[in-house]
């Protein structure tokens, strides 16, 4: 019932690797709400154009599906390269090696 977590900044999203055959086989679906409005986009094309979206989608998908999910997802920042980190220089982010 309480969200007391820190903000998380992910950089270099364009350097992600997908294991196995996910690059060729994974498909992202979206629906416009209209009949016949199902769109399918392969992960290979999405990763080339918007790698930060792929990382964000994977992380948000792992969060618990409850009332705090949207609030926790707001605290996640994902950037394509290290240039996005300059926006947060005033907050003095600390690197966490994984």
N, CA, C and O of each residue as an XYZ file, in Angstrom:
392
protein
N       0.812     -1.189      0.000
C       0.000      0.000      0.000
C       0.855      1.253      0.000
O       0.319      2.361     -0.017
N       2.183      1.103      0.018
C       3.072      2.240      0.142
C       4.189      2.125     -0.885
O       4.799      1.067     -1.037
N       4.449      3.220     -1.586
C       5.536      3.242     -2.565
C       6.596      4.205     -2.061
O       6.430      5.420     -2.161
N       7.668      3.679     -1.529
C       8.743      4.526     -1.003
C      10.042      4.274     -1.762
O      11.129      4.430     -1.206
N       9.932      3.890     -3.019
C      11.108      3.550     -3.808
C      11.779      4.758     -4.423
O      11.226      5.858     -4.412
N      12.960      4.557     -4.953
C      13.720      5.610     -5.609
C      13.400      5.636     -7.094
O      12.782      4.722     -7.639
N      13.839      6.709     -7.726
C      13.721      6.803     -9.170
C      14.845      5.982     -9.803
O      15.935      5.879     -9.240
N      14.580      5.404    -10.966
C      15.563      4.575    -11.660
C      15.775      5.146    -13.048
O      14.815      5.432    -13.764
N      17.042      5.313    -13.429
C      17.394      5.819    -14.749
C      18.176      4.728    -15.462
O      19.193      4.255    -14.953
N      17.709      4.329    -16.635
C      18.383      3.313    -17.442
C      18.943      4.009    -18.670
O      18.210      4.678    -19.399
N      20.240      3.852    -18.901
C      20.862      4.446    -20.088
C      21.369      3.340    -21.006
O      21.449      2.176    -20.614
N      21.705      3.717    -22.215
C      22.224      2.802    -23.238
C      21.222      1.702    -23.580
O      21.592      0.532    -23.682
N      19.976      2.069    -23.753
C      18.947      1.091    -24.116
C      19.167      0.546    -25.525
O      18.639     -0.512    -25.867
N      19.938      1.254    -26.343
C      20.175      0.767    -27.696
C      21.177     -0.380    -27.748
O      21.382     -0.968    -28.810
N      21.805     -0.709    -26.617
C      22.785     -1.797    -26.583
C      22.222     -3.080    -25.986
O      22.986     -3.964    -25.600
N      20.902     -3.197    -25.903
C      20.312     -4.402    -25.324
C      20.510     -5.581    -26.263
O      20.639     -5.420    -27.477
N      20.529     -6.766    -25.675
C      20.618     -8.000    -26.443
C      19.411     -8.852    -26.097
O      19.028     -8.957    -24.931
N      18.817     -9.456    -27.103
C      17.723    -10.388    -26.881
C      18.268    -11.784    -27.112
O      18.890    -12.049    -28.140
N      18.037    -12.681    -26.157
C      18.568    -14.026    -26.253
C      17.632    -14.910    -27.060
O      16.454    -14.602    -27.243
N      18.177    -15.991    -27.526
C      17.371    -16.952    -28.279
C      16.902    -16.385    -29.599
O      17.633    -15.652    -30.266
N      15.672    -16.727    -29.980
C      15.106    -16.270    -31.243
C      14.127    -15.118    -31.056
O      13.282    -14.879    -31.919
N      14.232    -14.400    -29.933
C      13.278    -13.329    -29.666
C      13.310    -12.242    -30.729
O      12.274    -11.655    -31.042
N      14.469    -11.966    -31.282
C      14.575    -10.900    -32.272
C      13.686    -11.201    -33.477
O      13.039    -10.298    -34.007
N      13.649    -12.450    -33.911
C      12.846    -12.810    -35.077
C      11.414    -13.182    -34.714
O      10.501    -12.937    -35.503
N      11.196    -13.771    -33.532
C       9.887    -14.339    -33.228
C       8.994    -13.451    -32.368
O       7.772    -13.566    -32.457
N       9.550    -12.578    -31.546
C       8.724    -11.766    -30.650
C       7.973    -10.715    -31.445
O       8.531    -10.067    -32.331
N       6.688    -10.555    -31.112
C       5.826     -9.595    -31.798
C       5.107     -8.770    -30.740
O       4.586     -9.314    -29.766
N       5.081     -7.464    -30.936
C       4.337     -6.570    -30.058
C       3.002     -6.263    -30.712
O       2.944     -5.943    -31.899
N       1.916     -6.360    -29.927
C       0.574     -6.145    -30.437
C      -0.005     -4.870    -29.837
O       0.265     -4.528    -28.686
N      -0.808     -4.173    -30.641
C      -1.586     -3.042    -30.141
C      -2.890     -3.018    -30.909
O      -2.957     -3.447    -32.061
N      -3.916     -2.518    -30.267
C      -5.234     -2.490    -30.901
C      -5.786     -1.080    -30.811
O      -5.710     -0.443    -29.760
N      -6.337     -0.594    -31.906
C      -6.864      0.766    -31.958
C      -8.232      0.883    -31.304
O      -8.667      1.990    -30.984
N      -8.913     -0.226    -31.100
C     -10.247     -0.187    -30.539
C     -11.323     -0.318    -31.592
O     -12.494     -0.511    -31.266
N     -10.940     -0.215    -32.847
C     -11.879     -0.355    -33.952
C     -11.815     -1.771    -34.507
O     -10.799     -2.446    -34.343
N     -12.880     -2.238    -35.162
C     -12.836     -3.576    -35.769
C     -11.700     -3.675    -36.787
O     -11.542     -2.810    -37.647
N     -10.923     -4.735    -36.674
C      -9.792     -4.924    -37.580
C      -8.606     -4.042    -37.249
O      -7.721     -3.866    -38.086
N      -8.567     -3.484    -36.054
C      -7.526     -2.534    -35.696
C      -6.337     -3.132    -34.972
O      -5.607     -2.414    -34.290
N      -6.126     -4.444    -35.107
C      -4.991     -5.088    -34.449
C      -3.733     -4.846    -35.273
O      -3.702     -5.126    -36.471
N      -2.702     -4.328    -34.626
C      -1.437     -4.072    -35.305
C      -0.377     -4.987    -34.717
O      -0.318     -5.177    -33.502
N       0.446     -5.546    -35.563
C       1.540     -6.423    -35.155
C       2.850     -5.821    -35.643
O       3.004     -5.527    -36.828
N       3.787     -5.642    -34.726
C       5.093     -5.100    -35.089
C       6.152     -6.040    -34.548
O       6.164     -6.308    -33.346
N       7.049     -6.554    -35.393
C       8.096     -7.458    -34.898
C       9.104     -6.713    -34.026
O       9.353     -5.523    -34.218
N       9.670     -7.428    -33.074
C      10.609     -6.836    -32.124
C      11.852     -6.292    -32.820
O      12.447     -5.324    -32.346
N      12.244     -6.884    -33.912
C      13.433     -6.426    -34.634
C      13.256     -4.992    -35.115
O      14.175     -4.181    -35.000
N      12.078     -4.673    -35.655
C      11.830     -3.334    -36.163
C      11.671     -2.323    -35.018
O      12.135     -1.188    -35.121
N      11.023     -2.737    -33.940
C      10.836     -1.830    -32.807
C      12.172     -1.538    -32.143
O      12.434     -0.404    -31.741
N      13.008     -2.544    -32.028
C      14.316     -2.362    -31.382
C      15.196     -1.397    -32.165
O      15.990     -0.669    -31.569
N      15.071     -1.380    -33.476
C      15.870     -0.462    -34.288
C      15.381      0.978    -34.151
O      16.186      1.909    -34.125
N      14.057      1.164    -34.063
C      13.514      2.514    -34.038
C      13.376      3.080    -32.632
O      13.720      4.240    -32.402
N      12.875      2.277    -31.678
C      12.637      2.762    -30.315
C      13.110      1.753    -29.275
O      12.281      1.090    -28.651
N      14.423      1.618    -29.070
C      14.916      0.631    -28.099
C      14.528      0.976    -26.662
O      14.379      0.080    -25.830
N      14.365      2.264    -26.363
C      13.980      2.636    -24.998
C      12.569      2.150    -24.665
O      12.280      1.839    -23.510
N      11.692      2.082    -25.662
C      10.339      1.581    -25.440
C      10.358      0.086    -25.136
O       9.589     -0.387    -24.300
N      11.226     -0.654    -25.805
C      11.330     -2.099    -25.586
C      11.768     -2.381    -24.150
O      11.215     -3.261    -23.491
N      12.754     -1.637    -23.670
C      13.246     -1.835    -22.302
C      12.166     -1.449    -21.293
O      11.934     -2.172    -20.325
N      11.512     -0.325    -21.515
C      10.456      0.127    -20.602
C       9.307     -0.872    -20.563
O       8.791     -1.177    -19.488
N       8.903     -1.379    -21.710
C       7.814     -2.348    -21.783
C       8.156     -3.620    -21.017
O       7.297     -4.197    -20.350
N       9.408     -4.058    -21.110
C       9.834     -5.264    -20.399
C       9.837     -5.050    -18.884
O       9.414     -5.926    -18.131
N      10.309     -3.892    -18.444
C      10.383     -3.624    -17.009
C       8.990     -3.427    -16.415
O       8.684     -3.979    -15.357
N       8.154     -2.654    -17.079
C       6.805     -2.410    -16.563
C       5.996     -3.706    -16.555
O       5.132     -3.894    -15.698
N       6.270     -4.592    -17.499
C       5.580     -5.878    -17.522
C       5.936     -6.765    -16.344
O       5.176     -7.671    -16.002
N       7.084     -6.520    -15.716
C       7.495     -7.309    -14.566
C       6.996     -6.748    -13.238
O       7.126     -7.405    -12.205
N       6.425     -5.542    -13.251
C       5.902     -4.957    -12.019
C       4.600     -5.645    -11.623
O       3.889     -6.166    -12.483
N       4.282     -5.652    -10.327
C       3.031     -6.266     -9.899
C       1.834     -5.509    -10.466
O       1.849     -4.281    -10.556
N       0.814     -6.243    -10.840
C      -0.375     -5.640    -11.436
C      -1.317     -5.203    -10.319
O      -2.263     -5.918     -9.988
N      -1.064     -4.038     -9.742
C      -1.908     -3.517     -8.675
C      -2.001     -2.001     -8.793
O      -1.584     -1.436     -9.804
N      -2.534     -1.345     -7.790
C      -2.789      0.093     -7.855
C      -1.513      0.931     -7.887
O      -1.536      2.077     -8.335
N      -0.411      0.374     -7.418
C       0.842      1.125     -7.376
C       1.651      1.012     -8.663
O       2.678      1.676     -8.801
N       1.214      0.193     -9.597
C       1.998     -0.066    -10.800
C       2.261      1.203    -11.607
O       3.395      1.439    -12.023
N       1.249      2.011    -11.831
C       1.423      3.231    -12.626
C       2.345      4.215    -11.923
O       3.150      4.887    -12.568
N       2.231      4.302    -10.611
C       3.073      5.217     -9.845
C       4.531      4.769     -9.875
O       5.435      5.601     -9.954
N       4.761      3.471     -9.814
C       6.130      2.954     -9.889
C       6.698      3.130    -11.292
O       7.877      3.449    -11.446
N       5.881      2.926    -12.306
C       6.344      3.070    -13.682
C       6.726      4.510    -13.991
O       7.588      4.755    -14.836
N       6.100      5.456    -13.322
C       6.434      6.866    -13.520
C       7.844      7.186    -13.062
O       8.460      8.129    -13.559
N       8.357      6.418    -12.127
C       9.690      6.663    -11.568
C      10.794      6.019    -12.394
O      11.957      6.037    -11.991
N      10.448      5.458    -13.530
C      11.422      4.815    -14.409
C      11.708      5.716    -15.603
O      10.785      6.142    -16.296
N      12.969      6.003    -15.842
C      13.400      6.787    -17.003
C      14.332      5.919    -17.826
O      15.292      5.358    -17.296
N      14.060      5.805    -19.111
C      14.878      4.979    -20.000
C      15.346      5.862    -21.151
O      14.540      6.541    -21.787
N      16.660      5.852    -21.417
C      17.244      6.669    -22.473
C      18.035      5.786    -23.429
O      18.610      4.769    -23.040
N      18.046      6.203    -24.684
C      18.727      5.464    -25.744
C      20.230      5.428    -25.525
O      20.861      4.391    -25.729
N      20.815      6.558    -25.107
C      22.264      6.615    -24.877
C      22.527      7.484    -23.647
O      21.589      7.949    -22.999
N      23.779      7.698    -23.335
C      24.150      8.421    -22.123
C      23.843      9.910    -22.207
O      23.936     10.605    -21.195
N      23.483     10.420    -23.377
C      23.169     11.842    -23.506
C      21.921     12.214    -22.702
O      21.789     13.358    -22.268
N      21.016     11.274    -22.502
C      19.818     11.539    -21.728
C      20.085     11.734    -20.250
O      19.265     12.312    -19.537
N      21.219     11.260    -19.791
C      21.571     11.391    -18.375
C      21.844     12.843    -17.991
O      21.759     13.193    -16.814
N      22.172     13.696    -18.970
C      22.473     15.100    -18.693
C      21.258     15.821    -18.116
O      21.420     16.812    -17.403
N      20.059     15.353    -18.404
C      18.849     15.988    -17.880
C      18.742     15.848    -16.372
O      18.069     16.651    -15.726
N      19.389     14.847    -15.802
C      19.271     14.558    -14.377
C      20.520     14.936    -13.584
O      20.696     14.489    -12.451
N      21.376     15.750    -14.171
C      22.627     16.098    -13.505
C      22.384     16.846    -12.196
O      23.175     16.710    -11.263
N      21.325     17.622    -12.104
C      21.021     18.369    -10.893
C      20.655     17.479     -9.717
O      20.814     17.880     -8.564
N      20.166     16.274     -9.993
C      19.800     15.351     -8.923
C      20.963     14.487     -8.449
O      20.816     13.711     -7.505
N      22.112     14.618     -9.097
C      23.328     13.870     -8.743
C      23.069     12.359     -8.699
O      23.177     11.753     -7.633
N      22.730     11.745     -9.830
C      22.463     10.305     -9.838
C      23.723      9.496     -9.514
O      24.839      9.896     -9.845
N      23.518      8.363     -8.867
C      24.614      7.479     -8.495
C      24.556      6.239     -9.374
O      23.490      5.650     -9.555
N      25.687      5.849     -9.911
C      25.751      4.677    -10.770
C      25.648      3.408     -9.937
O      26.210      3.318     -8.845
N      24.935      2.446    -10.460
C      24.785      1.150     -9.823
C      25.211      0.093    -10.830
O      24.516     -0.119    -11.824
N      26.316     -0.562    -10.602
C      26.790     -1.575    -11.534
C      26.050     -2.874    -11.294
O      25.855     -3.300    -10.156
N      25.646     -3.493    -12.386
C      24.885     -4.744    -12.290
C      25.679     -5.853    -12.920
O      25.225     -6.997    -12.950
